[in-house]
Amino acid sequence: MKTISVREMKAHWAEVEKQVLNGETFEVLNRGKASVMIIPARPREVLAWDDHLATAVPSQGHTAEETVSADRERGW
């Protein structure tokens, strides 16, 4: 992690941004005290959940369709 002042960050933002995109992190100092951290953004992970309905609710011996139907009717 690198340390940089607010003034340096403003003056050299293009270089700071390039380094952050390459995985570097910065601690930004305001009047000598840490105020914020700049860290690389990470894309959200997309979950592959093929049979979400069957695994979302414990089956208790019922099919997914029966579980949904009973829930809608408040029959459980």
N, C-alpha and C positions, 0 to 999 in steps of 0.2 A: 504494500500500500504506500502510495506517495502522499506527501503533504504539500498543499499549495494555498497561497493566500487568495482572498477574494479578488484583489487587484490583479494578481498574476492570472487567475482563472479567466477574468474578463479580457485581459490583454491577449491571452494565448488560447482562446476557447477552441479554435479549430484543431490545434495540436492535442489539447486535453481530450476532446471528443474522439479523435482518432485513436488515442491510447485506450480510452474506455471501451471503444468498439473492439479492440484487440484483447480485452479482458482485464485491463489495469483498473485499480480502484484508487480514488483520491479522497483524502480527508481535507475539507476546505476550512481554513482558519479565518475567523473574523476577529480582528484585533488581537491576534495571537491565541485565540481559544477556538477549539473545534466547534463548528456550527452545523455542518452537514457532511454527508458522505455521498460521493458519486460512484455508483456501481453499474456494471453492465446490465442491461435489461435482458431477461431470458424469455424466449417465446413460451407461451402456455403450452402445456402438454395436452394432446388430445387423447383421451382414454378410448381404447378399443373395448367395448363392452357389448359383445355380440348378443347375448341373451339376458339383457338387463332385467326384464320382468321376472324371469324365473329365479334369478339370484337376489333380487332386491328385497323380496319378502320371503321369510321362511315358509316352505310349502305346506308343512303339516299334513302331507298326504294329498293335497289338492293340486289341481293344475293351475297354471297362471291365470287362465281365463276364469276358473271358478273363484279364485282369490279376488280378482278384480270385480267380478259380478257380486260376490258376497259383500265386499267392501262398499260398493255403490248402494247396496240395499241395506247396509249395516247389519248383516246377518250373522256375523261371527260373534 
